[in-house]
Amino acid sequence: MTELLSKNTFLEKVFNYEENKEWNYSGKLPAIIDFYADWCGPCKMLAPILEQLSEEYKDKVIIYKVDTEAEQELSAMFGIRSIPSMLFCPVEEAPQMAHGALPKQQIEKIIEDVLKVSK
């Protein structure tokens, strides 16, 4: 199941950008962070795919969601200009951003290539 993040839970579970200049992912498992808005059509198409992936990669990848309307500071922090945007966060490497409602196979490929996780 995907988890909705506020600024406070983001600082705690993903990255405390108020204390660290350099990216330092706080999580134990790789993560995907979906930046979305309720009014966004492509975001609504992506949501069930991410729910499926959260089940298929259970205990291997965490999927978070950030409501760009409610969390404008987080959106600005990551330069989100178009939604949906997904931030792929490997445990030990720099994160990578992907934009648009990507098909499931493409997200799975990114999970394998960037997050280094296979099913």
DSSP file (Angstrom, degrees, kcal/mol; ACC not computed):
  #  RESIDUE AA STRUCTURE BP1 BP2  ACC     N-H-->O    O-->H-N    N-H-->O    O-->H-N    TCO  KAPPA ALPHA  PHI   PSI    X-CA   Y-CA   Z-CA
    1    1 A M              0   0    0      0, 0.0    62,-0.3     0, 0.0     2,-0.2   0.000 360.0 360.0 360.0 141.8    0.0    0.0    0.0
    2    2 A T        -     0   0    0     60,-0.1     2,-0.4    62,-0.1    62,-0.2  -0.495 360.0-141.8 -80.8 152.9    1.2    3.5   -0.8
    3    3 A E  E     -a   64   0A   0     60,-1.9    62,-2.5    -2,-0.2     2,-0.4  -0.959   9.0-131.0-120.7 131.6    1.7    6.0    2.0
    4    4 A L  E     -a   65   0A   0     -2,-0.4     2,-0.4    60,-0.2    62,-0.2  -0.650  25.5-150.9 -80.6 130.2    0.9    9.7    1.9
    5    5 A L        -     0   0    0     60,-3.2    62,-0.5    -2,-0.4     2,-0.2  -0.839  10.5-164.3-106.1 139.4    3.8   11.9    3.1
    6    6 A S     >  -     0   0    0     -2,-0.4     4,-2.4    60,-0.1     5,-0.2  -0.551  46.0 -94.3 -99.1 176.6    3.6   15.3    4.7
    7    7 A K  H  > S+     0   0    0     -2,-0.2     4,-2.6     1,-0.2     5,-0.2   0.935 126.6  49.9 -57.9 -44.7    6.6   17.5    5.0
    8    8 A N  H  > S+     0   0    0      1,-0.2     4,-1.7     2,-0.2    -1,-0.2   0.912 112.6  44.2 -63.5 -43.9    7.3   16.2    8.5
    9    9 A T  H  > S+     0   0    0      2,-0.2     4,-3.1     1,-0.2     5,-0.4   0.841 112.4  54.4 -71.2 -30.3    7.0   12.5    7.5
   10   10 A F  H  X>S+     0   0    0     -4,-2.4     4,-2.5     2,-0.2     5,-1.7   0.942 107.9  49.1 -63.5 -47.1    9.1   13.2    4.4
   11   11 A L  H  <5S+     0   0    0     -4,-2.6    -2,-0.2     1,-0.2    -1,-0.2   0.867 118.7  40.6 -59.3 -36.6   11.9   14.8    6.6
   12   12 A E  H  <5S+     0   0    0     -4,-1.7    -2,-0.2    -5,-0.2    -1,-0.2   0.912 126.6  28.1 -79.6 -45.1   11.8   11.8    8.9
   13   13 A K  H  <5S+     0   0    0     -4,-3.1    -3,-0.2     2,-0.1    -2,-0.2   0.714 132.7  18.4 -95.9 -22.7   11.4    8.9    6.4
   14   14 A V  T  <5S-     0   0    0     -4,-2.5    12,-3.2    -5,-0.4    13,-0.4   0.796 121.2 -21.7-115.4 -65.7   13.1   10.1    3.2
   15   15 A F      < -     0   0    0     -5,-1.7     2,-1.4    10,-0.2    -1,-0.2  -0.920  40.9-143.8-159.2 124.1   15.5   13.0    3.5
   16   16 A N    >>  +     0   0    0      8,-0.4     4,-2.0    -2,-0.3     3,-0.9  -0.699  25.7 171.9 -90.8  88.1   15.9   15.8    6.0
   17   17 A Y  T 34 S+     0   0    0     -2,-1.4    -1,-0.2     1,-0.2    -6,-0.0   0.603  71.9  66.6 -74.9 -10.5   16.8   18.6    3.7
   18   18 A E  T 34 S+     0   0    0      1,-0.1    -1,-0.2    -3,-0.1     3,-0.1   0.782 114.7  27.9 -77.7 -26.1   16.7   21.1    6.5
   19   19 A E  T <4 S+     0   0    0     -3,-0.9     2,-0.4     1,-0.2    -2,-0.2   0.691 120.1  54.2-104.8 -24.3   19.7   19.5    8.2
   20   20 A N     <  -     0   0    0     -4,-2.0    -1,-0.2     1,-0.2     4,-0.1  -0.934  47.2-173.0-119.9 133.8   21.6   18.1    5.2
   21   21 A K  S    S+     0   0    0     -2,-0.4     2,-0.2     2,-0.1    -1,-0.2   0.874  78.3  64.9 -82.5 -43.8   22.8   19.8    2.1
   22   22 A E  S    S-     0   0    0      1,-0.1     2,-0.0     2,-0.0     0, 0.0  -0.576 102.8 -96.7 -81.7 141.8   23.9   16.5    0.5
   23   23 A W        +     0   0    0     -2,-0.2     2,-0.3     1,-0.1    -1,-0.1  -0.346  48.3 170.9 -56.4 129.8   21.3   13.9   -0.4
   24   24 A N        -     0   0    0     -4,-0.1    -8,-0.4   -10,-0.1     2,-0.2  -0.767  23.7-145.9-146.8  95.5   21.1   11.3    2.4
   25   25 A Y        -     0   0    0     -2,-0.3   -10,-0.2    66,-0.2   -11,-0.1  -0.433   5.6-161.1 -68.8 130.5   18.2    8.9    2.1
   26   26 A S        +     0   0    0    -12,-3.2   -12,-0.2    -2,-0.2    -1,-0.1   0.633  55.4 100.4 -86.7 -15.9   16.9    7.9    5.5
   27   27 A G        -     0   0    0    -13,-0.4     4,-0.1     1,-0.1   -13,-0.1  -0.235  62.7-145.9 -78.4 161.5   15.0    4.7    4.5
   28   28 A K  S    S+     0   0    0      2,-0.1    -1,-0.1     1,-0.0    63,-0.1   0.726  88.6  46.9 -90.4 -28.3   16.1    1.1    4.8
   29   29 A L  S    S-     0   0    0      1,-0.1    32,-0.1    61,-0.1    -2,-0.1  -0.844  98.8 -96.6-112.6 150.3   14.4    0.0    1.6
   30   30 A P        -     0   0    0      0, 0.0    32,-2.6     0, 0.0     2,-0.3  -0.257  48.2-154.4 -58.5 155.3   14.5    1.8   -1.8
   31   31 A A  E     -bC  62  89A   0     58,-2.2    58,-3.5    30,-0.2     2,-0.4  -0.945  21.7-150.6-137.1 154.7   11.5    4.1   -2.4
   32   32 A I  E     -bC  63  88A   0     30,-2.4    32,-3.1    -2,-0.3     2,-0.6  -0.995  16.4-159.3-118.2 130.3    9.5    5.6   -5.2
   33   33 A I  E     -bC  64  87A   0     54,-2.6    54,-2.7    -2,-0.4     2,-0.7  -0.949   4.6-156.3-114.1 117.1    7.9    9.0   -4.3
   34   34 A D  E     -bC  65  86A   0     30,-2.9    32,-3.1    -2,-0.6     2,-0.6  -0.823   1.0-158.1 -95.2 113.5    4.9    9.9   -6.5
   35   35 A F  E     +bC  66  85A   0     50,-3.4    50,-1.6    -2,-0.7     2,-0.2  -0.841  35.4 147.5 -90.6 119.3    4.3   13.7   -6.7
   36   36 A Y  E     -b   67   0A   0     30,-2.5    32,-3.3    -2,-0.6    33,-0.4  -0.817  39.2-140.6-142.3 175.4    0.7   14.0   -7.7
   37   37 A A    >   -     0   0    0     -2,-0.2     3,-1.4    30,-0.2     6,-0.1  -0.983  26.0-123.4-141.8 150.9   -2.5   16.2   -7.4
   38   38 A D  T 3  S+     0   0    0     -2,-0.3    -1,-0.1     1,-0.3     6,-0.1   0.803 111.4  52.1 -62.8 -30.1   -6.1   15.1   -7.1
   39   39 A W  T 3  S+     0   0    0      4,-0.0     2,-0.6    -3,-0.0    -1,-0.3   0.507  84.6 106.9 -84.4  -4.0   -7.2   17.0  -10.2
   40   40 A C    <>  -     0   0    0     -3,-1.4     4,-1.7     1,-0.2    -3,-0.1  -0.670  54.2-160.8 -87.7 114.7   -4.5   15.5  -12.4
   41   41 A G  H  > S+     0   0    0     -2,-0.6     4,-1.6     1,-0.2     3,-0.3   0.935  92.0  48.1 -58.1 -52.6   -5.9   12.9  -14.9
   42   42 A P  H  > S+     0   0    0      0, 0.0     4,-1.8     0, 0.0    -1,-0.2   0.845 108.5  56.8 -60.1 -31.6   -2.5   11.2  -15.7
   43   43 A C  H  > S+     0   0    0      1,-0.2     4,-2.0     2,-0.2    -2,-0.2   0.899 105.0  51.3 -63.5 -39.5   -1.9   11.0  -11.9
   44   44 A K  H  < S+     0   0    0     -4,-1.7    -1,-0.2    -3,-0.3    -3,-0.1   0.835 109.3  50.5 -67.5 -31.7   -5.2    9.1  -11.5
   45   45 A M  H  X S+     0   0    0     -4,-1.6     4,-0.5     1,-0.2    -1,-0.2   0.846 112.5  47.3 -71.4 -33.5   -4.1    6.7  -14.3
   46   46 A L  H  X S+     0   0    0     -4,-1.8     4,-2.3    -5,-0.2     3,-0.5   0.819  94.8  76.4 -76.7 -32.4   -0.8    6.1  -12.5
   47   47 A A  H  X S+     0   0    0     -4,-2.0     4,-2.2     1,-0.2    -1,-0.2   0.873  94.8  45.9 -52.3 -49.7   -2.3    5.5   -9.0
   48   48 A P  H  > S+     0   0    0      0, 0.0     4,-2.3     0, 0.0    -1,-0.2   0.854 111.2  54.3 -66.2 -30.4   -3.6    1.9   -9.6
   49   49 A I  H  X S+     0   0    0     -4,-0.5     4,-2.6    -3,-0.5    -2,-0.2   0.932 109.7  46.9 -64.6 -44.8   -0.3    0.9  -11.2
   50   50 A L  H  X S+     0   0    0     -4,-2.3     4,-2.3     2,-0.2    -1,-0.2   0.874 110.3  52.9 -65.5 -36.6    1.7    2.2   -8.2
   51   51 A E  H  X S+     0   0    0     -4,-2.2     4,-1.4    -5,-0.2    -1,-0.2   0.923 110.6  48.0 -61.8 -43.7   -0.8    0.3   -5.9
   52   52 A Q  H  X S+     0   0    0     -4,-2.3     4,-2.7     1,-0.2     3,-0.5   0.940 112.2  48.8 -60.3 -48.2   -0.1   -2.9   -7.9
   53   53 A L  H  X S+     0   0    0     -4,-2.6     4,-2.6     1,-0.2    -1,-0.2   0.861 105.1  58.2 -62.4 -35.9    3.6   -2.4   -7.7
   54   54 A S  H  < S+     0   0    0     -4,-2.3    -1,-0.2     1,-0.2    -2,-0.2   0.847 111.7  42.5 -65.1 -31.2    3.5   -1.7   -4.0
   55   55 A E  H >< S+     0   0    0     -4,-1.4     3,-1.3    -3,-0.5    -2,-0.2   0.913 115.3  48.5 -75.3 -45.2    1.9   -5.2   -3.6
   56   56 A E  H 3< S+     0   0    0     -4,-2.7    -2,-0.2     1,-0.3    -3,-0.2   0.813 120.3  36.9 -67.3 -30.4    4.3   -6.9   -6.1
   57   57 A Y  T >X S+     0   0    0     -4,-2.6     3,-2.6    -5,-0.2     4,-2.2   0.057  84.1 157.3-108.9  24.1    7.4   -5.4   -4.5
   58   58 A K  T <4 S+     0   0    0     -3,-1.3     4,-0.1     1,-0.3    -3,-0.1  -0.204  72.3  11.1 -51.1 136.0    6.1   -5.6   -0.9
   59   59 A D  T 34 S+     0   0    0      2,-0.2    -1,-0.3    -5,-0.1     3,-0.1   0.511 126.3  65.6  68.6   6.0    9.0   -5.6    1.6
   60   60 A K  T <4 S+     0   0    0     -3,-2.6     2,-0.4     1,-0.4    -2,-0.2   0.650 106.7  20.4-121.0 -36.3   11.4   -4.7   -1.2
   61   61 A V     <  -     0   0    0     -4,-2.2     2,-0.4    -7,-0.2    -1,-0.4  -0.999  65.1-145.3-138.7 137.3   10.3   -1.1   -2.3
   62   62 A I  E     - b   0  31A   0    -32,-2.6   -30,-2.4    -2,-0.4     2,-0.6  -0.862  12.1-154.0-101.0 136.4    8.3    1.5   -0.5
   63   63 A I  E     - b   0  32A   0     -2,-0.4   -60,-1.9   -62,-0.3     2,-0.3  -0.951  14.9-177.6-115.4 120.0    6.0    3.7   -2.5
   64   64 A Y  E     -ab   3  33A   0    -32,-3.1   -30,-2.9    -2,-0.6     2,-0.4  -0.757  12.5-148.8-109.1 157.3    5.1    7.1   -1.1
   65   65 A K  E     -ab   4  34A   0    -62,-2.5   -60,-3.2    -2,-0.3     2,-0.5  -0.979   4.6-163.8-125.8 142.0    2.8    9.8   -2.4
   66   66 A V  E     - b   0  35A   0    -32,-3.1   -30,-2.5    -2,-0.4     2,-0.8  -0.985  17.3-139.8-125.9 120.0    3.2   13.6   -2.0
   67   67 A D  E  >  - b   0  36A   0    -62,-0.5     4,-2.7    -2,-0.5   -30,-0.2  -0.691  11.4-157.5 -77.6 110.0    0.2   15.8   -2.8
   68   68 A T  T  4 S+     0   0    0    -32,-3.3    -1,-0.2    -2,-0.8     7,-0.2   0.748  89.6  55.0 -66.2 -22.8    1.7   18.7   -4.6
   69   69 A E  T  4 S+     0   0    0    -33,-0.4     3,-0.4     1,-0.1    -1,-0.2   0.914 116.3  35.5 -73.1 -43.4   -1.2   21.0   -3.7
   70   70 A A  T  4 S+     0   0    0      1,-0.2     2,-0.4    -3,-0.2    -2,-0.2   0.806 123.5  43.6 -79.9 -30.3   -0.9   20.3    0.1
   71   71 A E     X  +     0   0    0     -4,-2.7     4,-2.0     1,-0.2    -1,-0.2  -0.554  63.1 153.0-118.5  65.5    2.9   20.1    0.2
   72   72 A Q  H  > S+     0   0    0     -2,-0.4     4,-2.5    -3,-0.4     5,-0.2   0.824  71.8  57.7 -67.1 -31.3    4.1   23.0   -2.0
   73   73 A E  H  > S+     0   0    0      2,-0.2     4,-2.5     1,-0.2    -1,-0.2   0.930 107.6  47.2 -64.5 -43.9    7.4   23.3   -0.2
   74   74 A L  H  > S+     0   0    0      2,-0.2     4,-1.5     1,-0.2    -2,-0.2   0.915 111.9  50.9 -62.2 -42.7    8.3   19.7   -1.0
   75   75 A S  H  <>S+     0   0    0     -4,-2.0     5,-2.8     1,-0.2     3,-0.2   0.917 112.4  45.9 -61.2 -43.6    7.3   20.2   -4.6
   76   76 A A  H ><5S+     0   0    0     -4,-2.5     3,-1.4     1,-0.2    -1,-0.2   0.884 106.2  60.2 -66.2 -38.5    9.4   23.3   -4.9
   77   77 A M  H 3<5S+     0   0    0     -4,-2.5    -1,-0.2     1,-0.3    -2,-0.2   0.848 113.3  37.2 -57.3 -36.3   12.4   21.6   -3.2
   78   78 A F  T 3<5S-     0   0    0     -4,-1.5    -1,-0.3    -3,-0.2    -2,-0.2   0.272 112.4-117.2-102.5   9.9   12.4   19.0   -6.0
   79   79 A G  T < 5 -     0   0    0     -3,-1.4     2,-0.6     1,-0.2    -3,-0.2   0.856  43.4-177.7  61.7  36.8   11.6   21.4   -8.8
   80   80 A I      < +     0   0    0     -5,-2.8    -1,-0.2     1,-0.2     3,-0.1  -0.576  19.3 153.6 -73.4 115.5    8.3   19.7   -9.6
   81   81 A R        +     0   0    0     -2,-0.6     2,-0.4     1,-0.3    -1,-0.2   0.595  64.4  34.7-114.6 -21.6    6.9   21.5  -12.6
   82   82 A S  S    S-     0   0    0     18,-0.0    -1,-0.3     2,-0.0    18,-0.1  -0.987  85.6-107.9-134.6 146.0    4.8   18.8  -14.2
   83   83 A I  S    S+     0   0    0     -2,-0.4    18,-0.1     1,-0.1   -47,-0.1  -0.937  87.8  43.5-127.2 152.2    2.9   16.0  -12.6
   84   84 A P  S    S+     0   0    0      0, 0.0    16,-3.2     0, 0.0     2,-0.4   0.501  73.4 162.7 -72.6 148.2    2.9   13.1  -12.2
   85   85 A S  E     -CD  35  99A   0    -50,-1.6   -50,-3.4    14,-0.2     2,-0.5  -0.994  20.9-156.1-128.7 139.5    6.6   13.1  -11.3
   86   86 A M  E     -CD  34  98A   0     12,-3.4    12,-2.6    -2,-0.4     2,-0.6  -0.967   4.6-154.5-121.2 131.3    8.3   10.1   -9.6
   87   87 A L  E     -CD  33  97A   0    -54,-2.7   -54,-2.6    -2,-0.5     2,-0.6  -0.910  11.0-154.4-102.0 119.0   11.5   10.3   -7.6
   88   88 A F  E     -CD  32  96A   0      8,-3.4     8,-2.2    -2,-0.6   -56,-0.2  -0.849  10.9-166.7 -96.3 119.4   13.3    6.9   -7.5
   89   89 A C  E     -C   31   0A   0    -58,-3.5   -58,-2.2    -2,-0.6     5,-0.1  -0.858   3.7-165.0-114.2  98.4   15.4    6.7   -4.3
   90   90 A P        -     0   0    0      0, 0.0   -65,-0.2     0, 0.0    25,-0.1  -0.391  31.7-114.9 -70.8 162.5   18.0    3.9   -4.1
   91   91 A V  S    S+     0   0    0     24,-0.3   -66,-0.2     1,-0.2    24,-0.1   0.904 105.8  18.5 -67.8 -42.0   19.4    3.2   -0.7
   92   92 A E  S    S+     0   0    0      2,-0.1     2,-0.2   -68,-0.1    -1,-0.2   0.442 115.9  64.9-113.4  -0.2   23.0    4.2   -1.3
   93   93 A E  S    S-     0   0    0      1,-0.1   -68,-0.2    21,-0.1    21,-0.0  -0.675  89.5 -78.2-121.7 173.6   22.9    6.3   -4.5
   94   94 A A        -     0   0    0     -2,-0.2    -1,-0.1     1,-0.1    -2,-0.1  -0.382  53.5-109.3 -68.1 147.6   21.5    9.6   -5.7
   95   95 A P        -     0   0    0      0, 0.0     2,-0.4     0, 0.0    -6,-0.2  -0.327  26.3-145.3 -74.4 160.6   17.8    9.7   -6.6
   96   96 A Q  E     -D   88   0A   0     -8,-2.2    -8,-3.4    -2,-0.0     2,-0.3  -0.991   7.0-140.4-129.7 139.6   16.5    9.9  -10.1
   97   97 A M  E     -D   87   0A   0     -2,-0.4     2,-0.4   -10,-0.2   -10,-0.2  -0.760  13.9-172.5-100.2 141.7   13.4   11.7  -11.3
   98   98 A A  E     -D   86   0A   0    -12,-2.6   -12,-3.4    -2,-0.3     2,-0.4  -0.992  11.7-150.1-129.1 141.3   11.0   10.5  -14.0
   99   99 A H  E     +D   85   0A   0     -2,-0.4   -14,-0.2   -14,-0.2   -16,-0.1  -0.857  49.4  26.3-114.9 146.4    8.1   12.6  -15.4
  100  100 A G  S    S-     0   0    0    -16,-3.2     2,-1.5    -2,-0.4   -14,-0.1  -0.100  96.9 -57.5  97.4 165.7    4.8   11.5  -16.7
  101  101 A A        -     0   0    0    -18,-0.1    -1,-0.1    -2,-0.0    -2,-0.1  -0.663  65.0-162.9 -83.2  88.7    2.4    8.6  -16.3
  102  102 A L        -     0   0    0     -2,-1.5    -2,-0.1     1,-0.1     2,-0.0  -0.395  21.7-104.0 -74.9 148.9    4.8    5.9  -17.3
  103  103 A P     >  -     0   0    0      0, 0.0     4,-2.0     0, 0.0     3,-0.5  -0.350  34.2-107.9 -68.1 156.8    3.6    2.4  -18.3
  104  104 A K  H  > S+     0   0    0      1,-0.2     4,-2.6     2,-0.2     5,-0.2   0.874 117.4  54.5 -54.3 -43.7    4.0   -0.3  -15.7
  105  105 A Q  H  > S+     0   0    0      1,-0.2     4,-2.1     2,-0.2    -1,-0.2   0.889 107.7  50.4 -60.9 -38.0    6.8   -2.1  -17.6
  106  106 A Q  H  > S+     0   0    0     -3,-0.5     4,-2.1     2,-0.2    -1,-0.2   0.902 110.4  48.8 -68.1 -39.5    8.9    1.1  -17.8
  107  107 A I  H  X S+     0   0    0     -4,-2.0     4,-2.6     2,-0.2    -2,-0.2   0.909 110.2  52.3 -64.8 -40.9    8.5    1.7  -14.0
  108  108 A E  H  X S+     0   0    0     -4,-2.6     4,-2.1     1,-0.2    -2,-0.2   0.884 108.1  51.4 -61.9 -38.1    9.5   -2.0  -13.4
  109  109 A K  H  X S+     0   0    0     -4,-2.1     4,-3.2     2,-0.2     5,-0.2   0.907 110.3  48.2 -65.4 -41.0   12.6   -1.4  -15.6
  110  110 A I  H  X>S+     0   0    0     -4,-2.1     4,-2.9     2,-0.2     5,-1.3   0.899 108.9  54.2 -65.5 -39.8   13.5    1.7  -13.5
  111  111 A I  H  <5S+     0   0    0     -4,-2.6     6,-1.8     3,-0.2     4,-0.3   0.921 115.0  41.2 -58.3 -43.1   13.0   -0.3  -10.3
  112  112 A E  H  <5S+     0   0    0     -4,-2.1     4,-0.4     4,-0.2    -2,-0.2   0.938 123.8  36.2 -70.1 -47.2   15.4   -2.9  -11.6
  113  113 A D  H  <5S+     0   0    0     -4,-3.2    -3,-0.2    -5,-0.1    -2,-0.2   0.915 131.3  24.3 -76.3 -44.9   18.0   -0.4  -13.1
  114  114 A V  T  <5S+     0   0    0     -4,-2.9    -3,-0.2    -5,-0.2    -2,-0.1   0.897 131.8  35.4 -90.9 -46.0   17.9    2.5  -10.6
  115  115 A L  S   <S-     0   0    0     -5,-1.3   -24,-0.3    -4,-0.3    -3,-0.2   0.613  96.1-135.6 -86.1 -11.6   16.7    0.8   -7.4
  116  116 A K        +     0   0    0     -4,-0.4     2,-0.4    -6,-0.3    -4,-0.2   0.879  58.3 134.4  59.5  40.9   18.5   -2.4   -8.1
  117  117 A V        -     0   0    0     -6,-1.8     2,-0.3     2,-0.0    -1,-0.2  -0.978  35.2-170.1-123.6 131.1   15.5   -4.5   -7.1
  118  118 A S              0   0    0     -2,-0.4   -10,-0.0    -3,-0.1     0, 0.0  -0.836 360.0 360.0-114.4 160.5   14.1   -7.5   -8.9
  119  119 A K              0   0    0     -2,-0.3    -1,-0.0   -11,-0.0    -2,-0.0   0.505 360.0 360.0 -64.4 360.0   10.8   -9.2   -8.2
